[in-house]
């Protein structure tokens, strides 16, 4: 009996969705576009961000820098999400494993702050992105 109970518990432990899984807020769904600014180097670059809700995936592209990758969700709050950026193409052109904080501004805009916590104790780059296409209610 103990063996059956243990097996059943292990089955549910490994097959169920964790109760602590972070949910991506609806306000970030869709495509976003803007320009990033980095004050230490006085540079600017294009940003294309897309969250694909069907595949639960953030895609990030920096066309003017020649690099792209994806964001992995670390924390989610009502008006704020924290992610880590993983560059997969053009790794020699962009920093990898950057901490990214996205804040909800309104249905049309989000603010994005980039951090390199192992190197600098402050924001290294920032942007305000505008939604492309249909607006999504915050709910």
C-alpha positions as protocol buffer text, in pm:
chain_id: "A"
residue {
  index: 1
  type: UNK
  ca { x: 0 y: 0 z: 0 }
}
residue {
  index: 2
  type: UNK
  ca { x: 282 y: 243 z: 89 }
}
residue {
  index: 3
  type: UNK
  ca { x: 448 y: 166 z: -242 }
}
residue {
  index: 4
  type: UNK
  ca { x: 128 y: 241 z: -436 }
}
residue {
  index: 5
  type: UNK
  ca { x: 74 y: 567 z: -249 }
}
residue {
  index: 6
  type: UNK
  ca { x: 433 y: 672 z: -308 }
}
residue {
  index: 7
  type: UNK
  ca { x: 407 y: 588 z: -678 }
}
residue {
  index: 8
  type: UNK
  ca { x: 84 y: 786 z: -708 }
}
residue {
  index: 9
  type: UNK
  ca { x: 237 y: 1088 z: -531 }
}
residue {
  index: 10
  type: UNK
  ca { x: 544 y: 1079 z: -753 }
}
residue {
  index: 11
  type: UNK
  ca { x: 325 y: 1052 z: -1063 }
}
residue {
  index: 12
  type: UNK
  ca { x: 133 y: 1368 z: -972 }
}
residue {
  index: 13
  type: UNK
  ca { x: 450 y: 1549 z: -871 }
}
residue {
  index: 14
  type: UNK
  ca { x: 618 y: 1495 z: -1208 }
}
residue {
  index: 15
  type: UNK
  ca { x: 316 y: 1524 z: -1437 }
}
residue {
  index: 16
  type: UNK
  ca { x: 124 y: 1817 z: -1296 }
}
residue {
  index: 17
  type: UNK
  ca { x: 188 y: 2185 z: -1363 }
}
residue {
  index: 18
  type: UNK
  ca { x: 370 y: 2347 z: -1074 }
}
residue {
  index: 19
  type: UNK
  ca { x: 149 y: 2560 z: -854 }
}
residue {
  index: 20
  type: UNK
  ca { x: 414 y: 2830 z: -849 }
}
residue {
  index: 21
  type: UNK
  ca { x: 446 y: 2868 z: -1227 }
}
residue {
  index: 22
  type: UNK
  ca { x: 460 y: 3229 z: -1343 }
}
residue {
  index: 23
  type: UNK
  ca { x: 185 y: 3345 z: -1574 }
}
residue {
  index: 24
  type: UNK
  ca { x: 255 y: 3594 z: -1851 }
}
residue {
  index: 25
  type: UNK
  ca { x: 16 y: 3892 z: -1814 }
}
residue {
  index: 26
  type: UNK
  ca { x: -216 y: 3961 z: -2106 }
}
residue {
  index: 27
  type: UNK
  ca { x: -97 y: 4319 z: -2148 }
}
residue {
  index: 28
  type: UNK
  ca { x: 235 y: 4196 z: -2294 }
}
residue {
  index: 29
  type: UNK
  ca { x: 73 y: 3970 z: -2556 }
}
residue {
  index: 30
  type: UNK
  ca { x: 141 y: 4070 z: -2917 }
}
residue {
  index: 31
  type: UNK
  ca { x: 412 y: 4261 z: -3102 }
}
residue {
  index: 32
  type: UNK
  ca { x: 603 y: 4568 z: -2988 }
}
residue {
  index: 33
  type: UNK
  ca { x: 849 y: 4799 z: -3159 }
}
residue {
  index: 34
  type: UNK
  ca { x: 1076 y: 5085 z: -3060 }
}
residue {
  index: 35
  type: UNK
  ca { x: 1428 y: 5216 z: -3014 }
}
residue {
  index: 36
  type: UNK
  ca { x: 1667 y: 5123 z: -2736 }
}
residue {
  index: 37
  type: UNK
  ca { x: 1914 y: 5368 z: -2584 }
}
residue {
  index: 38
  type: UNK
  ca { x: 2239 y: 5296 z: -2405 }
}
residue {
  index: 39
  type: UNK
  ca { x: 2376 y: 5598 z: -2223 }
}
residue {
  index: 40
  type: UNK
  ca { x: 2730 y: 5474 z: -2146 }
}
residue {
  index: 41
  type: UNK
  ca { x: 2801 y: 5434 z: -2519 }
}
residue {
  index: 42
  type: UNK
  ca { x: 2556 y: 5702 z: -2641 }
}
residue {
  index: 43
  type: UNK
  ca { x: 2405 y: 5453 z: -2886 }
}
residue {
  index: 44
  type: UNK
  ca { x: 2058 y: 5366 z: -3014 }
}
residue {
  index: 45
  type: UNK
  ca { x: 1917 y: 5058 z: -3188 }
}
residue {
  index: 46
  type: UNK
  ca { x: 1590 y: 4912 z: -3317 }
}
residue {
  index: 47
  type: UNK
  ca { x: 1391 y: 4668 z: -3103 }
}
residue {
  index: 48
  type: UNK
  ca { x: 1126 y: 4420 z: -3221 }
}
residue {
  index: 49
  type: UNK
  ca { x: 961 y: 4219 z: -2943 }
}
residue {
  index: 50
  type: UNK
  ca { x: 691 y: 3957 z: -2986 }
}
residue {
  index: 51
  type: UNK
  ca { x: 511 y: 3743 z: -2731 }
}
residue {
  index: 52
  type: UNK
  ca { x: 349 y: 3438 z: -2891 }
}
residue {
  index: 53
  type: UNK
  ca { x: 81 y: 3332 z: -2640 }
}
residue {
  index: 54
  type: UNK
  ca { x: 5 y: 3010 z: -2827 }
}
residue {
  index: 55
  type: UNK
  ca { x: 365 y: 2888 z: -2784 }
}
residue {
  index: 56
  type: UNK
  ca { x: 432 y: 3084 z: -2462 }
}
residue {
  index: 57
  type: UNK
  ca { x: 745 y: 3237 z: -2615 }
}
residue {
  index: 58
  type: UNK
  ca { x: 908 y: 3581 z: -2618 }
}
residue {
  index: 59
  type: UNK
  ca { x: 1111 y: 3655 z: -2932 }
}
residue {
  index: 60
  type: UNK
  ca { x: 1346 y: 3953 z: -2932 }
}
residue {
  index: 61
  type: UNK
  ca { x: 1515 y: 4098 z: -3238 }
}
residue {
  index: 62
  type: UNK
  ca { x: 1761 y: 4385 z: -3268 }
}
residue {
  index: 63
  type: UNK
  ca { x: 1772 y: 4433 z: -3649 }
}
residue {
  index: 64
  type: UNK
  ca { x: 2018 y: 4724 z: -3651 }
}
residue {
  index: 65
  type: UNK
  ca { x: 2260 y: 4529 z: -3426 }
}
residue {
  index: 66
  type: UNK
  ca { x: 2228 y: 4199 z: -3611 }
}
residue {
  index: 67
  type: UNK
  ca { x: 2130 y: 3985 z: -3314 }
}
residue {
  index: 68
  type: UNK
  ca { x: 1819 y: 3811 z: -3183 }
}
residue {
  index: 69
  type: UNK
  ca { x: 1703 y: 3555 z: -2931 }
}
residue {
  index: 70
  type: UNK
  ca { x: 1435 y: 3502 z: -2670 }
}
residue {
  index: 71
  type: UNK
  ca { x: 1339 y: 3612 z: -2323 }
}
residue {
  index: 72
  type: UNK
  ca { x: 1273 y: 3370 z: -2038 }
}
residue {
  index: 73
  type: UNK
  ca { x: 1025 y: 3474 z: -1770 }
}
residue {
  index: 74
  type: UNK
  ca { x: 1163 y: 3487 z: -1414 }
}
residue {
  index: 75
  type: UNK
  ca { x: 894 y: 3685 z: -1227 }
}
residue {
  index: 76
  type: UNK
  ca { x: 550 y: 3816 z: -1305 }
}
residue {
  index: 77
  type: UNK
  ca { x: 346 y: 4080 z: -1125 }
}
residue {
  index: 78
  type: UNK
  ca { x: 37 y: 4277 z: -1225 }
}
residue {
  index: 79
  type: UNK
  ca { x: 224 y: 4564 z: -1395 }
}
residue {
  index: 80
  type: UNK
  ca { x: 576 y: 4425 z: -1419 }
}
residue {
  index: 81
  type: UNK
  ca { x: 764 y: 4123 z: -1549 }
}
residue {
  index: 82
  type: UNK
  ca { x: 1128 y: 4025 z: -1500 }
}
residue {
  index: 83
  type: UNK
  ca { x: 1306 y: 3819 z: -1763 }
}
residue {
  index: 84
  type: UNK
  ca { x: 1650 y: 3705 z: -1873 }
}
residue {
  index: 85
  type: UNK
  ca { x: 1758 y: 3761 z: -2233 }
}
residue {
  index: 86
  type: UNK
  ca { x: 1918 y: 3472 z: -2418 }
}
residue {
  index: 87
  type: UNK
  ca { x: 2079 y: 3574 z: -2746 }
}
residue {
  index: 88
  type: UNK
  ca { x: 2087 y: 3290 z: -2999 }
}
residue {
  index: 89
  type: UNK
  ca { x: 2187 y: 3467 z: -3324 }
}
residue {
  index: 90
  type: UNK
  ca { x: 2465 y: 3725 z: -3345 }
}
residue {
  index: 91
  type: UNK
  ca { x: 2599 y: 3638 z: -3001 }
}
residue {
  index: 92
  type: UNK
  ca { x: 2916 y: 3836 z: -3070 }
}
residue {
  index: 93
  type: UNK
  ca { x: 2712 y: 4153 z: -3131 }
}
residue {
  index: 94
  type: UNK
  ca { x: 2489 y: 4165 z: -2820 }
}
residue {
  index: 95
  type: UNK
  ca { x: 2528 y: 4093 z: -2449 }
}
residue {
  index: 96
  type: UNK
  ca { x: 2385 y: 3761 z: -2333 }
}
residue {
  index: 97
  type: UNK
  ca { x: 2204 y: 3678 z: -2007 }
}
residue {
  index: 98
  type: UNK
  ca { x: 2093 y: 4037 z: -1957 }
}
residue {
  index: 99
  type: UNK
  ca { x: 1827 y: 4096 z: -1690 }
}
residue {
  index: 100
  type: UNK
  ca { x: 1524 y: 4268 z: -1847 }
}
residue {
  index: 101
  type: UNK
  ca { x: 1243 y: 4441 z: -1657 }
}
residue {
  index: 102
  type: UNK
  ca { x: 927 y: 4532 z: -1849 }
}
residue {
  index: 103
  type: UNK
  ca { x: 670 y: 4769 z: -1699 }
}
residue {
  index: 104
  type: UNK
  ca { x: 316 y: 4826 z: -1821 }
}
residue {
  index: 105
  type: UNK
  ca { x: 254 y: 5191 z: -1914 }
}
residue {
  index: 106
  type: UNK
  ca { x: -83 y: 5161 z: -2089 }
}
residue {
  index: 107
  type: UNK
  ca { x: -251 y: 4953 z: -2362 }
}
residue {
  index: 108
  type: UNK
  ca { x: -23 y: 5108 z: -2622 }
}
residue {
  index: 109
  type: UNK
  ca { x: 317 y: 5136 z: -2447 }
}
residue {
  index: 110
  type: UNK
  ca { x: 557 y: 4940 z: -2226 }
}
residue {
  index: 111
  type: UNK
  ca { x: 891 y: 5046 z: -2078 }
}
residue {
  index: 112
  type: UNK
  ca { x: 1191 y: 4816 z: -2091 }
}
residue {
  index: 113
  type: UNK
  ca { x: 1503 y: 4839 z: -1872 }
}
residue {
  index: 114
  type: UNK
  ca { x: 1816 y: 4630 z: -1927 }
}
residue {
  index: 115
  type: UNK
  ca { x: 2061 y: 4536 z: -1650 }
}
residue {
  index: 116
  type: UNK
  ca { x: 2397 y: 4357 z: -1634 }
}
residue {
  index: 117
  type: UNK
  ca { x: 2401 y: 4288 z: -1258 }
}
residue {
  index: 118
  type: UNK
  ca { x: 2739 y: 4112 z: -1263 }
}
residue {
  index: 119
  type: UNK
  ca { x: 2909 y: 4417 z: -1420 }
}
residue {
  index: 120
  type: UNK
  ca { x: 2711 y: 4733 z: -1341 }
}
residue {
  index: 121
  type: UNK
  ca { x: 2476 y: 4818 z: -1052 }
}
residue {
  index: 122
  type: UNK
  ca { x: 2242 y: 5029 z: -1262 }
}
residue {
  index: 123
  type: UNK
  ca { x: 2038 y: 5032 z: -1582 }
}
residue {
  index: 124
  type: UNK
  ca { x: 2262 y: 4988 z: -1887 }
}
residue {
  index: 125
  type: UNK
  ca { x: 1993 y: 5050 z: -2149 }
}
residue {
  index: 126
  type: UNK
  ca { x: 1626 y: 5143 z: -2173 }
}
residue {
  index: 127
  type: UNK
  ca { x: 1339 y: 5179 z: -2418 }
}
residue {
  index: 128
  type: UNK
  ca { x: 972 y: 5257 z: -2454 }
}
residue {
  index: 129
  type: UNK
  ca { x: 806 y: 5019 z: -2699 }
}
residue {
  index: 130
  type: UNK
  ca { x: 481 y: 5080 z: -2884 }
}
residue {
  index: 131
  type: UNK
  ca { x: 234 y: 4804 z: -2958 }
}
residue {
  index: 132
  type: UNK
  ca { x: 204 y: 4699 z: -3321 }
}
residue {
  index: 133
  type: UNK
  ca { x: -149 y: 4614 z: -3429 }
}
residue {
  index: 134
  type: UNK
  ca { x: -449 y: 4533 z: -3214 }
}
residue {
  index: 135
  type: UNK
  ca { x: -456 y: 4647 z: -2850 }
}
residue {
  index: 136
  type: UNK
  ca { x: -505 y: 4390 z: -2575 }
}
residue {
  index: 137
  type: UNK
  ca { x: -695 y: 4477 z: -2256 }
}
residue {
  index: 138
  type: UNK
  ca { x: -486 y: 4460 z: -1939 }
}
residue {
  index: 139
  type: UNK
  ca { x: -711 y: 4222 z: -1737 }
}
